Amino acid sequence: MIVTESLVDALRQSDESADRALEARWLELAGEICRADFRYRSAAERFARAAERLPDPERARRPALRWREARAWLDSAWEFGDVDAAERARERLQVLAAYDGRQLPTRDRLRIELELGEAYLRLARLRGEPPALEEARVILAHVVENAKQAQGETLLKIDAEAYLGLALHWLGEWTADAGASRNAVAKFKAARDTLATFSSDAIEHASRRRVRSTLNHQLGLALTRLGEREDGDAGVALLDEAITTLDCAIADREEGDDDDEIRDHRGWAESRNARLVAVMSKAERVGDTGLLWQASAEAEEVLKHRPRKRVPLQWAATEANRGNALAALARQTGKRQRWRDAVAAYRAALECFERDKTPFDWATTSGNLGIALLHIAKNAGNLVDAERILAEASAVLSTERAPIQYGIILNTLGGCRAMLADTRGDRAAMEDARATFEQAAATFSAAGADTYRRQAEANIEEAGQSLAAMA
């Protein structure tokens, strides 16, 4: 046999191709192991390297590996509040969504577009950016429409409707648009009704439970916000419906292989936190101190089962909600110790909520911390600390980002400045306080929050009286 140079080159290339294919498979396996261990960033990096190492004869597998990389980035964004991971997921999914039909079947393309909408949702939530919500809404509406025309894509359509409802819910929450919140409730209920029409043969039990728990969780969130806005018995009824709906979500997410195993860790913690908010809102509405104690105890129970290392954002959200329950107890009982306990809970939450990574959650929790500090302030030094924290929180929020919360923080900041002005007899400081109250009133007015607006206007009048007394 004559060994030619071209034959040697062919054999070498064949060996290199086999080596690269083997390396790619090992990297892919390592990625799966990292993902199962919740090390999503490491998993994404290994899937990316596997895609790069694939030899040309196996290049058809690259989109699937890139997709797994994107999913791992998206998991990291949801689990750990990782803004960079959300950005990377969005970038990878945008590239995949641009592939032509020969590279990806219709079902995979729709699922990728769904996850792209999910990435925009996560970015919007982490950054508190309504424009990203609008991007998500457009993408998800497109997925819903296309899924209607595709055969056998019922679950995908329901998933897309659920995320579309979530986008509307967050828009309603941030912009105080009750219409958006009502539309969100309608979409969640319609999707849930659609799911109920399919037999157990059409949708397997695990998939049905997953989708049903997601719909009930998101419906519970939207009902809570609507209940908080509605006055009287109508608002209480909506909050009761929210609690019942979230109980159903929790029951589905607790279902596992045995009594000690929670199948959906992140979802379970999120639903328990959402239920805490609904219970606290009802307790404050009806003046039920017992319910507030129950909410505080439930928060402590969640913290025991969901350690900070495992689900840091949910842990922080639970601490923040525990702080809210303690603050509500302080308002109802007049006990300063409850305010001190609330301060400790807010400070603990802020160890996980970071201004750069989770600005919306950081700002709202910081604002609540400032409010609690204001209630236990004993001297000017404490007031200065409260003013600084409130001012920092107000700098992150705006009339576009959560106007109600922004207005509440401004109104409290004005009160803090007025107290400092009274303590020092400082007319200029009182002028600043009145200007802050005016800004709060304008924010509430634009958001249609008349009750809060009237409170701010009363503070404006009181600051004016203080200025007249200082003249």
C-alpha angles and dihedrals in degrees: 000000000000112000108212127194090246091054091051090051091049092051091048092050090048091053092046090049092051091047092051092047091051092047090049091053092049090050090049091051091048089052091054091050091051091048092051087052091052092248091133098163091054090046092053092050092051094048089051092051090047090055091050094049096050110116119236095260088062099040090116087075094059097089090053092052092046088051092052088049090053092049091052090052089049091051089052090051093052097039101043105019090246108172093186090053091051090051092049091048090051092049094049094045092049089055092048092047089057093059115113124247094262091064099046132027118236094257093054092046092053092047090051091051089049090053090046088057088048090053091052089049091053093047090050092051095046094047100030092234118155092193090064088051089054090051089051092048093053094047094046093047087054091051092050091052094048093044089057089061096044121088119244096004098120096126092047090052091049091048090052092048090051093053091043089054089049091054090052091047093053091046089053092047096049099040097035088238104156089187091062090049092051090049089051091052091049092051094048092049093046091050091048091050090050091052091051092057093064121088125235087253091059097047123027119236097250093051092045091051093048094050094041092051091050092050093047092047093052093041089053091053093051094045090052093055092047090048091052090054098045118084128227127352093344091063093047090050091053091049090050089051090049092053093048091047093049090049087060091050092050092049091053093047093049092057109109144145092283140005095270099048122087106202099200106040099174095040093048092053092046093051093047089051091048090051090051090056092050092048092048092049091052092045092053091045095053096031094241109161091181091060090052091052088049091052091050091049092048090052090054090050092052090050090055093054099038108050122203093246093056102045107008098173094047089046090053092046090052091050090049090050090048087053090051091052091049091047090051089050089051091053092049099042100032091225115147092204090068089056089052090051090050091052090054091050093049092048090051091051091050089060086074102028106077125191094230098042104035105017097163096051091039092053097046093046092045089050091053089048090053091050091051092047090051090058094053097039110130100175144015091271091061090047091053090054091050092048092051093050093046092048091051091050093048090052090062098045126059142173087278094047111060099324095191094053090042091053092048091052091047092049091050091045089054090052091050091050091048091053091050090048091051091048092052099032086235113162094187090054090051089052088054090050092052091048090052091050089050090052090050092049091051091050092051091046093053090049093049092241098144098171092055091042092057090051091053091047090052088053090050090054092047091050089051090053090050090051091051090051090051094053 
